[in-house]
Amino acid sequence: MRVAVIGLGYVGLTAAVCLSQAGHEVTGVEADPERLARLRELRLPFFEPGLLEGMTGALRSGRLSFAGDVREFGDPLDAAIVAVGSPQLPSGRADLSQVTAALQSLEALPLAPRLVMLKSTVPPGTSRRMLARLGPALARRYVYSPEFLSQGTAVRDWQAPARIVIGTDNKELLGEARELLRGCEAPWVVTTPTNAEMIKYAANAFLATKVSFVNEIANLCDDVGASIDDVVEGLGLDPRIGPAFLKAGVGWGGSCFPKDTRALANVAVGHRRSLPLLEAVITVNNRQPVMLLGAIHGSLQRVAEPLVAVGGLSFKAGTDDTREAPSRTMLPELIAQGYRVVAWDPLVACEVSERVFPGVTRAETFEQAAAGAHLVLVLTDAREIVGADWGAISRQMQAPKLVVDGRNCLDATFLRAVGLNYRAVGRAAS
Ligand SMILES: NC(=O)c1ccc[n+]([C@@H]2O[C@H](COP(=O)([O-])OP(=O)(O)OC[C@H]3O[C@@H](n4cnc5c(N)ncnc54)[C@H](O)[C@@H]3O)[C@@H](O)[C@H]2O)c1
């Protein structure tokens, strides 16, 4: 098939590369001229494992190319995938301007693609409202198929998703959709666009709920002298619960959970409905970094000119994305307290950390960041942090030599044995 993928972020670029690997002739369309120029120079605008190799191979095969506008295409398209951003407005609502603009650009084509698949996350009811505005030509070809890939495993997730959800009012498009997504082996859920939209939000809200739930239990573990590691082991082995997303720590961040939970809460407000459970999930998550900051302030009160080393700036290990990462709220707070802050991350580029974290010094290695620090704050479970030489780090740190493990990823017993003070979430008894 001749396919256009509009919007080359984590989702769109992964889709473009994987679809061309599946044999389609793909043009990736990117509106940001800087990002487009980078891609044309064979450079990724962000880090995603396996994507550079895939993109290089796809470009060499001639099945992948890039364009700045969908109107640059001469020949008609068989299919178009829209994977532009749907960020959060200050009100908490989803900003759908990128989605509307991308669909309008497809509507303006002399010949409409046979299939138009929206992948961006949009609130329940959006497809119906947009299609009513955009007209019947696009509506007849429209499918809403939410994307569930995770950054850090995007290529693998695209090729082997847990399920493919297709929301459409025109079942005749299913053949085209199967042809487009050939090679992605997964059960299909075929439903209405509104149901498909709700499935995506419900999935993210549920996963966020699991994390906030385990964080509440972990906080209580600290009070009662229980160990969250043992509790989670006993909890996660129950097949009705499962072990995924039961890791206590500093809480969730990133480009999806924060904006999607708030957008869903906002949809409810629009319908004059309250969602107390979802509100509590968000509140608990916002409280986790504040709680760790309290522990940091408490332990550095008597230290003159405290030096804090931070390990990990992205919202999780394996990505360079700092959108809504815990570091985004915690580091400015540390600076505001007058601490000197030195940070290290394996993937976040130095120019990004200079722009995003003013006042924070960047170290070349994690060990270098920790040298001379009074406190080490761990914000991702990057391999280099978990596997660091903690004995050497202990020898180079200054009292109180406190390690605050925001990901519960370090060996508490070992760290204490090498002379470090250790604090995590729900591990006081470990
Ligand atoms: N990142 C994830 O892990 C993930 C996972 C599942 C779903 N999603 C959803 O998928 C969508 C895309 O997410 P992302 O993280 O890839 O977004 P992103 O912000 O990283 O990338 C979006 C890209 O679209 C481009 N763009 C915007 N308007 C355009 C237009 N009219 N024409 C061409 N390009 C345009 C932007 O310049 C940007 O490069 C969002 O709705 C997100 O919620 C993301």
The ligand as an ORCA input file, in Angstrom:
! r2SCAN-3c Opt
* xyz 0 1
  N       4.588      8.544     23.160
  C       3.950      7.437     23.498
  O       4.491      6.549     24.175
  C       2.517      7.228     23.061
  C       1.939      5.962     23.217
  C       0.624      5.769     22.814
  C      -0.112      6.832     22.285
  N       0.482      8.055     22.171
  C      -0.321      9.140     21.580
  O       0.078      9.250     20.213
  C       0.113     10.630     19.814
  C       1.514     10.995     19.362
  O       2.383     10.850     20.459
  P       3.951     11.143     20.309
  O       4.542     10.946     21.655
  O       4.480     10.400     19.137
  O       3.876     12.700     19.961
  P       5.058     13.734     19.690
  O       4.584     15.016     20.258
  O       6.359     13.143     20.120
  O       5.091     13.845     18.104
  C       4.067     14.425     17.339
  C       4.698     14.930     16.035
  O       3.676     15.371     15.147
  C       4.163     16.523     14.454
  N       3.006     17.237     13.869
  C       2.054     17.952     14.528
  N       1.131     18.406     13.637
  C       1.503     17.967     12.421
  C       0.940     18.083     11.096
  N      -0.210     18.743     10.863
  N       1.604     17.515     10.056
  C       2.749     16.838     10.266
  N       3.324     16.680     11.496
  C       2.694     17.224     12.551
  C       4.911     17.276     15.530
  O       5.804     18.233     14.965
  C       5.635     16.130     16.237
  O       6.867     15.847     15.638
  C      -0.373     11.411     21.034
  O      -1.759     11.612     20.920
  C      -0.065     10.503     22.201
  O      -0.917     10.717     23.300
  C       1.771      8.260     22.523
*
